[in-house]
Amino acid sequence: MSVLLTSDAGGVRTLTLNRPHRRNAIDAELWEALATALREAGDDTTIRALVLTGAGGAFCSGADISRPVVDRHPLHRMRTLTEVTLLLHELPFPTIAKVTGVAVGAGWNLALGCDLVVATPEARFSQIFARRGLSLDCGGSWLLPRLVGLQQAKRLALLAETIDAEEARALNLVTWVVGAEKVDAFVDDLTARLAAGAPVALAQTKALLDEGADRTLRDALANEARAQAVNFATADVREAYTAFADKRDPLFTGRWAIPRRTENNNT
């Protein structure tokens, strides 16, 4: 049985953590499978959005601590976790975490590493590390203060409390709370709308927002100007104007629109 399931539909790739007997706790095999899948997704130009979810009514109960630790230095063991976190964060298209059941420790931080989080009312969240004698990983020390502010981040991390979906939404850690019977349709509609967007423009916008909090206004303006230059080099801008004039929905492709230089073209 594969520990990570992959499916594609309409430009949307879904990765499903598939260790339901352990509430999708991530062992070494699943960490490696995630790294490979995210690397492949980042290189696939047909993907417009990605959904990360879990099988069997849970999202992810964190790293699997039920097995003996491999006799390697912790820094070596952390390399794959670090790689997965960066690969997910740097994907050039929108990512959505669909959370049912528990999202704990590294599992919660993987969800927070997605651009948007959809949770069912039954979802439960915890930065459980302190209860395990550990500190935050999978980007939690960077993500939490950016999302909830420093004091709330310390509360969640130091006390390792479990919170429900509504409190997580109130803290800006969940984007939407949707009933279990409707969550699949909700995520399908959300990803369809994202997949219909201009892929280059969405990638530039995502990067600008991710980088913006760590930049001065002058830096942000320079990055915005650079991003718009990239956008204007695609066919999508002209398509948007044409579609507006024609009173129809645009069909975005992300195609490069700058004419290629030929031997007889010196411009």
C-alpha positions in Angstrom: 0.0 0.0 0.0 1.4 3.4 -1.0 1.9 5.8 1.9 1.1 8.7 -0.4 -1.7 8.8 -2.9 -1.6 11.1 -5.9 -4.4 12.1 -8.2 -4.9 14.7 -10.9 -8.1 16.3 -12.2 -8.5 19.6 -14.1 -5.0 20.9 -13.5 -5.3 20.1 -9.7 -3.0 17.6 -8.1 -4.2 16.0 -4.8 -1.6 14.5 -2.4 -3.2 12.3 0.2 -1.2 11.1 3.2 -2.2 7.4 3.5 -1.3 5.9 6.8 -4.8 6.0 8.4 -3.9 3.3 10.9 -1.5 5.9 12.4 -3.7 8.9 11.8 -1.3 9.6 8.9 1.7 10.1 11.2 4.7 10.7 8.9 7.5 8.1 9.0 10.7 8.1 7.1 9.1 6.5 4.0 6.3 9.1 3.9 8.8 12.0 4.4 10.7 10.7 1.4 7.5 10.2 -0.7 6.4 13.7 0.1 9.7 15.2 -0.9 9.6 13.3 -4.2 6.0 14.2 -4.9 6.5 17.9 -4.2 9.6 18.1 -6.2 7.8 16.5 -9.2 4.8 18.8 -8.7 7.0 21.9 -8.8 8.5 20.8 -12.1 5.1 20.0 -13.7 3.9 22.9 -15.7 0.4 21.4 -16.2 -0.4 21.8 -12.5 -2.4 24.9 -11.5 -3.2 24.1 -7.8 -2.4 21.4 -5.2 -4.4 20.0 -2.4 -2.8 18.3 0.6 -5.0 16.1 2.7 -5.1 12.9 4.7 -6.9 9.6 4.5 -9.2 8.0 7.0 -10.7 11.0 8.7 -7.4 12.6 9.9 -5.1 15.1 8.3 -1.8 14.2 10.0 -0.9 13.4 13.7 2.7 14.6 13.2 5.9 12.7 13.0 5.6 9.0 13.7 7.3 8.4 17.1 6.1 4.8 17.5 9.2 3.4 15.8 12.7 3.5 17.1 14.8 6.5 16.0 17.3 5.7 13.3 20.8 5.9 14.6 21.7 9.1 12.8 22.5 12.6 14.0 19.3 14.7 14.4 20.6 17.2 11.9 20.7 14.5 9.2 17.2 13.4 10.1 15.9 16.9 9.9 17.2 17.4 6.4 14.2 15.7 4.7 11.7 17.6 6.9 13.4 20.8 5.9 13.3 19.9 2.3 9.6 19.0 2.4 8.8 22.3 4.1 10.7 24.4 1.5 9.4 22.4 -1.4 5.8 23.0 -0.3 6.3 26.6 0.5 8.0 27.4 -2.8 5.5 25.7 -5.1 4.7 28.1 -7.9 1.0 27.7 -7.7 -1.7 27.9 -5.0 -1.8 25.2 -2.3 -4.7 24.2 -0.2 -4.7 22.0 3.0 -8.0 20.1 3.4 -8.0 19.2 7.1 -10.4 16.6 8.6 -9.7 15.3 12.1 -6.3 16.0 13.8 -3.5 18.2 12.5 -0.8 18.0 15.1 2.8 19.1 15.3 4.6 18.7 12.0 1.2 17.8 10.5 -0.3 21.2 11.5 2.7 23.1 10.3 2.5 21.3 6.9 -1.1 22.6 6.7 0.0 26.1 7.7 2.6 25.9 5.0 -0.2 25.8 2.4 -1.6 29.0 1.1 -5.2 28.3 2.2 -6.6 26.0 4.8 -10.1 24.4 4.7 -11.1 22.5 7.8 -14.2 20.6 9.0 -15.7 21.5 12.4 -14.3 18.2 13.7 -10.7 19.2 13.0 -8.4 19.6 16.0 -5.0 21.3 16.0 -2.0 21.3 18.4 1.6 22.4 18.3 2.3 19.3 20.4 6.1 19.6 20.4 6.5 20.8 24.0 4.7 17.7 25.2 7.3 15.6 23.4 10.3 17.5 24.8 10.8 19.1 21.4 10.8 22.5 19.8 8.9 23.6 16.7 9.8 22.3 13.3 8.5 22.2 9.7 8.5 26.0 9.7 6.3 26.5 12.7 8.7 29.0 14.3 8.4 31.2 11.2 4.8 30.6 10.3 3.0 31.0 13.6 4.2 34.5 14.5 3.5 35.8 11.0 -0.1 34.4 11.2 -1.1 35.1 14.8 1.4 37.4 16.3 4.2 36.7 18.8 2.2 36.3 22.0 -0.4 33.9 20.5 2.4 32.0 18.8 4.1 31.6 22.2 0.9 30.5 23.8 0.3 27.8 21.2 3.9 26.6 21.2 4.7 26.7 24.9 1.4 25.3 26.2 0.9 22.9 23.3 -2.9 23.3 23.7 -5.4 21.6 21.4 -7.8 24.0 19.7 -10.8 23.4 17.6 -11.5 24.6 14.0 -13.5 27.7 15.0 -10.8 28.9 17.3 -8.2 28.2 14.7 -10.2 30.3 12.2 -10.5 33.1 14.8 -6.7 33.1 15.1 -6.3 33.2 11.2 -4.9 29.7 11.2 -7.8 28.3 9.1 -9.3 30.1 6.1 -12.7 28.4 6.1 -14.6 25.9 8.3 -16.9 23.8 6.1 -19.2 20.9 7.2 -17.8 17.4 6.5 -20.6 16.7 4.1 -19.7 19.7 2.0 -16.0 20.0 2.3 -15.1 18.0 -0.8 -17.4 20.0 -3.1 -16.1 23.2 -1.5 -12.5 22.4 -2.1 -13.3 21.2 -5.7 -14.9 24.6 -6.4 -12.1 26.5 -4.8 -9.4 24.7 -6.7 -11.3 25.0 -10.0 -11.4 28.8 -9.5 -7.7 28.9 -8.8 -6.9 26.6 -11.7 -8.7 28.9 -14.0 -6.5 31.8 -13.0 -3.5 33.2 -14.8 -0.8 30.9 -13.7 2.2 33.2 -14.0 0.3 36.1 -12.3 -0.8 33.9 -9.5 2.8 32.6 -9.0 4.1 36.2 -8.9 1.4 37.3 -6.5 2.0 34.4 -4.2 5.8 35.1 -4.1 5.2 38.8 -3.5 2.9 38.2 -0.5 5.2 35.5 1.0 8.2 37.8 0.7 6.4 41.1 1.5 6.5 40.9 5.3 10.3 40.7 5.3 10.8 43.6 3.0 10.8 47.4 3.2 8.2 49.2 1.2 11.0 50.2 -1.3 11.9 46.6 -1.7 8.3 45.5 -2.2 7.7 48.2 -4.8 10.8 47.0 -6.8 9.6 43.4 -6.6 6.1 44.4 -7.7 7.5 46.2 -10.7 9.6 43.1 -11.6 6.6 40.9 -11.3 4.4 43.0 -13.5 7.2 43.0 -16.2 7.0 39.2 -16.0 3.2 39.2 -16.3 3.2 41.5 -19.3 5.5 39.0 -21.1 2.7 36.4 -21.1 -0.3 36.1 -23.4 -2.6 36.2 -20.4 -2.7 40.0 -20.1 -3.8 40.5 -23.7 -6.3 37.6 -23.2 -7.8 39.3 -20.2 -8.3 42.6 -22.1 -9.8 40.8 -25.1 -12.1 38.7 -22.9 -13.3 41.8 -21.1 -14.1 43.5 -24.4 -15.8 40.4 -25.6 -17.8 40.0 -22.4 -16.6 36.4 -21.8 -14.4 34.6 -19.3 -10.7 34.7 -20.1 -8.8 31.5 -20.9 -5.4 31.8 -19.2 -2.5 29.7 -20.4 0.6 31.3 -18.9 2.1 31.2 -22.4 5.2 33.3 -23.1 4.2 36.1 -25.5 7.5 37.8 -26.3 8.4 37.0 -29.9 11.5 34.7 -30.2 14.5 36.2 -31.8 15.4 34.7 -35.2 18.4 35.1 -37.5 16.5 37.7 -39.5 15.2 39.6 -36.5 17.7 41.8 -34.7 15.3 43.6 -32.5 
